[in-house]
Amino acid sequence: MNIMELLGRSRIKVEGEKVTEAGQPMINWCPLFDKVRGIKEVTAESAAANMEFRIKNHGMFSPRRRLKMDTFVGFGASESMMTGLQSEIIDAAVTVCDGAGTVITANPDLVQGMGGYISGLVESDPIPEVIEGIRQMEGHILSPKDARIDQLEGAAYAAAAGYKRFAVTVADATDAEKLRELEKASGVRIMIIGVHLTGIASEDASRLLAAADIVTACASKHIREQVRPLVQVGTAVPLFGLTGWGKELLVERAKQVEQPLLINTMPLPVLPERKQPRPLV
């Protein structure tokens, strides 16, 4: 069983490298996927087609899974963690990969290769070829027997393995709060990066913003309404740096973006209405 949510949380089931089910998305337009893939209307059908594109071109949910790739967007969660590892702002990342589940690694190329095409991975069967490929690139799979996704256990492993400043991606406020408890108990620093937040409830958005260092806006109405960032990158589907450490990482990432940059001081967030996903949820 392989399930990933993408393009407005359309829930896609993949079996035998084929999309077998596609749920209705929560939005009907995403500026990011309009720009990079020319998707003018987000539907269950367009989400399924996009998943099939990822399977064909990146080998997702298959033994052909590519574990190296160029940057997908200038500022994304995987791109930022990659830069953080390269610049030694963080010393490891706890993230996820289809065919493997939770993965702990200090290899920036692996972080980008695994994460560049992932949206909201819900569950995945283990794929031996993927697991072996990750191991060859110095990644540790938390639970190779079942490809379990458990970011808290992954963070505990990273702390026990001797990492002192590592990033962890999470999709809900409870995990973020528990990571802060682990941080105190283990004497480490955890950079919490909130991802896959389309549809997050107002109270959960508030709790996540209080706990995280960086969050992605996705198509979340409540993140946009409540966030008071120290730095913002992007205006359509932005990343927000909420703490000094999160700000440091995003500013460091900006140094590697080849396109021209405007750096200015102003009240944040900046969210031009015409560029936001529709509808915000």
VOMIFI-686287 format. One record per residue (C-alpha): residue number from 1; residue in three letters; x, y, z. Coordinates in Angstrom, 2 decimals. Each point is the difference from the previous one (the first is absolute). Last residue first. Layout:
N
REC    nr   rest        c1        c2        c3
REC   NUM    ALA         X         Y         Z
...
***
This chain:
281
REC    nr   rest        c1        c2        c3
REC   281    VAL     -8.30     26.15      3.35
REC   280    LEU      1.08      2.65     -2.48
REC   279    PRO     -2.05     -0.28     -3.17
REC   278    ARG      1.87      0.49     -2.21
REC   277    PRO      3.76      0.04      0.44
REC   276    GLN      1.40      3.51      0.45
REC   275    LYS      1.49      2.10     -2.81
REC   274    ARG     -2.94      2.33     -0.69
REC   273    GLU     -0.31      0.85      3.69
REC   272    PRO      3.56      1.27      0.36
REC   271    LEU      1.25     -1.45      3.31
REC   270    VAL      2.70      1.98      1.82
REC   269    PRO      0.27     -1.35      3.55
REC   268    LEU      1.62      2.07      1.35
REC   267    PRO      0.51      3.72      0.59
REC   266    MET      2.89      1.31     -2.07
REC   265    THR      3.79     -0.15     -0.25
REC   264    ASN      1.53     -0.69     -3.40
REC   263    ILE      2.03     -2.57     -1.89
REC   262    LEU     -1.02     -0.48     -3.62
REC   261    LEU      1.68     -3.02     -1.55
REC   260    PRO      1.24     -0.76     -3.52
REC   259    GLN     -0.19     -3.70     -0.94
REC   258    GLU      2.90     -2.29      0.88
REC   257    VAL     -1.24     -1.10      3.42
REC   256    GLN      3.03     -1.07      2.02
REC   255    LYS      0.24      3.09      2.21
REC   254    ALA     -3.73     -0.18      0.66
REC   253    ARG      0.49     -3.36      1.72
REC   252    GLU      2.21      1.73      2.57
REC   251    VAL     -2.79      2.51      0.61
REC   250    LEU     -2.43     -2.89      0.44
REC   249    LEU      2.26     -1.77      2.51
REC   248    GLU      0.75      3.11      2.04
REC   247    LYS     -3.69      0.89      0.18
REC   246    GLY     -0.79     -3.43      1.40
REC   245    TRP      2.68      0.47      2.62
REC   244    GLY     -1.25      3.46      0.92
REC   243    THR     -3.52     -1.34      0.30
REC   242    LEU     -3.14      0.04     -2.16
REC   241    GLY      1.42     -0.35     -3.50
REC   240    PHE     -2.93     -0.15     -2.38
REC   239    LEU      0.00     -1.97     -3.25
REC   238    PRO     -2.20      1.39     -2.72
REC   237    VAL     -2.57     -1.50     -2.37
REC   236    ALA     -0.81      3.12     -2.05
REC   235    THR      2.29      2.62      1.58
REC   234    GLY      3.42     -1.63      0.20
REC   233    VAL      2.42      0.05      2.89
REC   232    GLN     -1.21      1.60      3.24
REC   231    VAL      2.12      1.08      2.95
REC   230    LEU     -0.64      0.78      3.67
REC   229    PRO     -3.51     -1.37     -0.39
REC   228    ARG     -3.27      1.03      1.63
REC   227    VAL     -2.30     -2.81     -1.16
REC   226    GLN     -3.65      0.04      1.06
REC   225    GLU     -1.98      0.80     -3.16
REC   224    ARG      2.32     -1.78     -2.43
REC   223    ILE      0.21     -3.11      2.17
REC   222    HIS     -3.79      0.06      0.38
REC   221    LYS     -0.80      0.17     -3.71
REC   220    SER      2.28     -2.91     -0.84
REC   219    ALA      0.70     -0.64     -3.67
REC   218    CYS      3.63     -1.03      0.61
REC   217    ALA      1.39      2.63      2.41
REC   216    THR      3.17     -1.91      0.79
REC   215    VAL      1.20      0.29      3.55
REC   214    ILE      3.40      0.72      1.55
REC   213    ASP      1.22      0.02      3.61
REC   212    ALA     -3.05     -1.75      1.44
REC   211    ALA     -1.60     -0.06      3.45
REC   210    ALA     -2.19      3.11      0.21
REC   209    LEU     -0.92     -0.21     -3.69
REC   208    LEU     -1.06     -3.60      0.54
REC   207    ARG     -2.25      0.90      2.91
REC   206    SER     -1.69      2.81     -1.92
REC   205    ALA     -0.47     -2.16     -3.09
REC   204    ASP     -1.51     -2.74      2.18
REC   203    GLU     -2.50      2.49      1.41
REC   202    SER     -0.99      1.21     -3.48
REC   201    ALA     -0.33     -3.45     -1.56
REC   200    ILE      2.51     -1.14     -2.65
REC   199    GLY     -1.60     -0.29     -3.45
REC   198    THR      3.22      0.32     -2.01
REC   197    LEU      2.87     -0.49      2.43
REC   196    HIS      2.24     -2.50     -1.79
REC   195    VAL      3.17      1.19      1.77
REC   194    GLY      1.08      1.45      3.35
REC   193    ILE      3.77      0.12      0.43
REC   192    ILE      1.28     -0.50      3.53
REC   191    MET      3.69      0.76      0.45
REC   190    ILE      0.96     -2.17      2.94
REC   189    ARG      2.79      1.03      2.34
REC   188    VAL      1.33     -2.72      2.31
REC   187    GLY      0.15     -0.50      3.78
REC   186    SER     -2.00     -3.22     -0.10
REC   185    ALA     -2.82      0.84      2.43
REC   184    LYS     -0.38      3.57     -1.21
REC   183    GLU     -0.06     -0.94     -3.68
REC   182    LEU     -2.28     -2.93      0.69
REC   181    GLU     -2.56      2.37      1.53
REC   180    ARG      0.33      2.33     -2.99
REC   179    LEU     -0.53     -3.01     -2.27
REC   178    LYS     -3.18     -0.80      1.89
REC   177    GLU     -1.33      3.47     -0.80
REC   176    ALA      0.76     -0.43     -3.70
REC   175    ASP     -1.60     -3.44     -0.06
REC   174    THR     -3.17      1.44      1.55
REC   173    ALA     -0.08      2.91     -2.44
REC   172    ASP     -0.25     -2.04     -3.17
REC   171    ALA      1.85     -0.62     -3.27
REC   170    VAL      3.57     -0.43      1.19
REC   169    THR      3.43      0.30     -1.61
REC   168    VAL      2.98     -0.36      2.32
REC   167    ALA      3.24      1.98     -0.19
REC   166    PHE      3.12     -0.80      1.98
REC   165    ARG      2.40      1.72      2.33
REC   164    LYS      1.74     -2.39      2.43
REC   163    TYR      0.32     -3.30     -1.84
REC   162    GLY      1.50     -2.66      2.23
REC   161    ALA     -1.80     -3.14     -1.15
REC   160    ALA     -2.31      0.20      3.04
REC   159    ALA     -1.23      3.43     -1.13
REC   158    ALA     -0.58     -1.23     -3.57
REC   157    TYR     -1.82     -3.10      1.28
REC   156    ALA     -2.29      2.13      2.16
REC   155    ALA     -0.70      2.20     -3.02
REC   154    GLY     -0.96     -3.04     -2.06
REC   153    GLU     -2.21     -1.25      2.81
REC   152    LEU     -1.80      3.33     -0.02
REC   151    GLN     -0.17      0.05     -3.81
REC   150    ASP     -1.78     -3.31     -0.21
REC   149    ILE     -0.70     -1.19     -3.54
REC   148    ARG      0.27     -3.79     -0.19
REC   147    ALA      1.73     -1.55     -3.00
REC   146    ASP     -1.12     -3.48      1.21
REC   145    LYS      3.14     -2.10      0.40
REC   144    PRO      2.34      2.93     -0.66
REC   143    SER     -1.00      1.81      3.22
REC   142    LEU      2.05      3.14      0.70
REC   141    ILE      1.91     -0.03     -3.27
REC   140    HIS      3.49      1.43      0.45
REC   139    GLY      1.42      1.93     -2.93
REC   138    GLU      3.63     -0.09     -1.03
REC   137    MET     -0.52      0.08     -3.77
REC   136    GLN      0.47     -3.78     -0.28
REC   135    ARG     -2.63     -0.39      2.71
REC   134    ILE     -2.47      2.04     -2.02
REC   133    GLY      0.61     -2.16     -3.06
REC   132    GLU     -0.46     -3.17      2.05
REC   131    ILE     -3.35      1.25      1.33
REC   130    VAL     -1.13      0.99     -3.47
REC   129    GLU      0.94     -3.39     -1.46
REC   128    PRO     -1.72     -1.82      2.87
REC   127    ILE     -3.31      1.86     -0.42
REC   126    PRO     -1.90      0.34      3.29
REC   125    ASP     -3.72      0.73     -0.38
REC   124    SER     -1.03      3.61      0.35
REC   123    GLU     -2.18      2.16      2.21
REC   122    VAL     -1.25      3.57      0.23
REC   121    LEU      2.58      1.87     -2.08
REC   120    GLY     -1.16      3.60     -0.32
REC   119    SER      1.87      1.51     -2.96
REC   118    ILE      3.18     -1.73     -1.08
REC   117    TYR      1.73      1.02     -3.22
REC   116    GLY      3.05      1.76      1.44
REC   115    GLY      0.08     -2.02      3.19
REC   114    MET      2.03     -3.12     -0.70
REC   113    GLY      2.52      1.50     -2.39
REC   112    GLN      0.24      3.21      2.03
REC   111    VAL      0.76     -1.79      3.26
REC   110    LEU      2.27     -2.45     -1.81
REC   109    ASP      2.11      2.79     -1.46
REC   108    PRO      0.30      1.63      3.43
REC   107    ASN      1.38     -3.18      1.63
REC   106    ALA     -0.32      0.25      3.80
REC   105    THR     -2.77     -2.59      0.11
REC   104    ILE     -2.97     -1.31      1.97
REC   103    VAL     -2.82     -1.62     -1.99
REC   102    THR     -3.65     -0.55      0.92
REC   101    GLY     -1.88     -2.16     -2.49
REC   100    ALA      2.03     -2.09     -2.47
REC    99    GLY     -1.88     -0.65     -3.25
REC    98    ASP     -1.14      3.60     -0.19
REC    97    CYS      2.44      2.21      1.88
REC    96    VAL     -0.25      1.93      3.25
REC    95    THR      1.99      2.59      1.98
REC    94    VAL      2.26      0.23      3.00
REC    93    ALA      2.87      2.26     -1.00
REC    92    ALA      3.56      0.16      1.30
REC    91    ASP      2.79      2.38      1.06
REC    90    ILE     -1.87      3.30     -0.26
REC    89    ILE      1.44      3.45     -0.72
REC    88    GLU      2.92     -1.93     -1.46
REC    87    SER     -0.07      1.93     -3.32
REC    86    GLN     -0.58     -3.10     -2.12
REC    85    LEU     -2.40     -1.45      2.56
REC    84    GLY     -2.07      3.18      0.15
REC    83    THR      0.02      0.24     -3.78
REC    82    MET     -1.51     -3.46     -0.31
REC    81    MET     -2.50      0.84      2.74
REC    80    SER     -1.09      3.07     -1.95
REC    79    GLU     -0.33     -1.90     -3.29
REC    78    SER     -2.01     -2.71      1.76
REC    77    ALA     -2.41      2.51      1.56
REC    76    GLY     -0.33      2.08     -3.13
REC    75    PHE      1.44      3.30     -1.16
REC    74    GLY      1.37      0.14     -3.52
REC    73    VAL     -2.28     -2.76     -1.25
REC    72    PHE      0.74     -3.50     -1.33
REC    71    THR      3.73      0.04      0.75
REC    70    ASP      1.93     -2.57     -1.97
REC    69    MET     -0.47     -3.68      0.64
REC    68    LYS      1.65     -2.99      1.63
REC    67    LEU     -1.78     -2.92      1.63
REC    66    ARG     -1.82     -1.20     -3.10
REC    65    ARG     -2.52     -2.75      0.71
REC    64    ARG      0.22     -2.76     -2.62
REC    63    PRO     -1.03     -2.63      2.58
REC    62    SER     -3.42      1.71      0.00
REC    61    PHE     -2.20      2.26      2.13
REC    60    MET      1.54      3.05     -1.71
REC    59    GLY      2.10     -0.75     -3.07
REC    58    HIS      0.81      3.65     -0.69
REC    57    ASN     -1.28      0.40     -3.55
REC    56    LYS     -2.65     -2.69     -0.27
REC    55    ILE     -1.14     -0.07      3.64
REC    54    ARG      0.06      3.79      0.28
REC    53    PHE     -1.98      0.37     -3.23
REC    52    GLU     -2.53     -2.55      1.25
REC    51    MET     -0.42      2.09      3.13
REC    50    ASN     -0.61      3.06     -2.15
REC    49    ALA     -2.61     -1.87     -2.01
REC    48    ALA     -1.77     -1.06      3.18
REC    47    ALA     -0.02      3.60      1.25
REC    46    SER     -1.33      1.17     -3.36
REC    45    GLU     -2.81     -2.57      0.18
REC    44    ALA     -0.93      0.76      3.60
REC    43    THR     -0.19      3.64     -1.02
REC    42    VAL      2.29      3.02      0.18
REC    41    GLU     -0.65      2.33     -2.90
REC    40    LYS      2.60      1.82     -2.09
REC    39    ILE      2.80     -2.55      0.42
REC    38    GLY      2.89      1.40     -2.09
REC    37    ARG      2.60     -2.16      1.75
REC    36    VAL      2.43      2.47      1.60
REC    35    LYS     -2.09      3.19      0.05
REC    34    ASP     -3.50     -1.46      0.35
REC    33    PHE      1.46     -2.41      2.54
REC    32    LEU      1.27      2.86      2.15
REC    31    PRO     -3.04      2.24     -0.47
REC    30    CYS     -2.37     -2.73      1.25
REC    29    TRP     -3.60      0.05     -1.17
REC    28    ASN     -3.12     -2.01      0.89
REC    27    ILE      0.53     -0.66      3.69
REC    26    MET     -1.02     -2.72      2.48
REC    25    PRO      0.79     -2.81     -2.44
REC    24    GLN     -2.42     -2.86     -0.80
REC    23    GLY      1.46     -3.45      0.47
REC    22    ALA      1.97     -2.05     -2.51
REC    21    GLU      0.04     -3.80     -0.02
REC    20    THR      1.93     -2.68     -1.92
REC    19    VAL      3.01      2.02     -1.13
REC    18    LYS      2.42     -2.50     -1.50
REC    17    GLU      3.53     -0.99      1.06
REC    16    GLY     -1.33     -3.37      1.23
REC    15    GLU     -2.38      1.75      2.39
REC    14    VAL     -0.20      3.74      0.56
REC    13    LYS     -2.75      1.70      2.02
REC    12    ILE     -0.37      3.76     -0.35
REC    11    ARG     -1.70      2.24      2.56
REC    10    SER     -0.52      3.44     -1.53
REC     9    ARG      1.44      2.16      2.74
REC     8    GLY     -0.01      3.27     -1.98
REC     7    LEU      2.33     -1.19     -2.74
REC     6    LEU      1.43     -3.00      1.85
REC     5    GLU     -0.84     -2.64      2.58
REC     4    MET      1.97     -3.23     -0.16
REC     3    ILE     -1.09     -3.59      0.59
REC     2    ASN      1.86     -3.22     -0.72
REC     1    MET     -1.39     -3.38      1.04
***
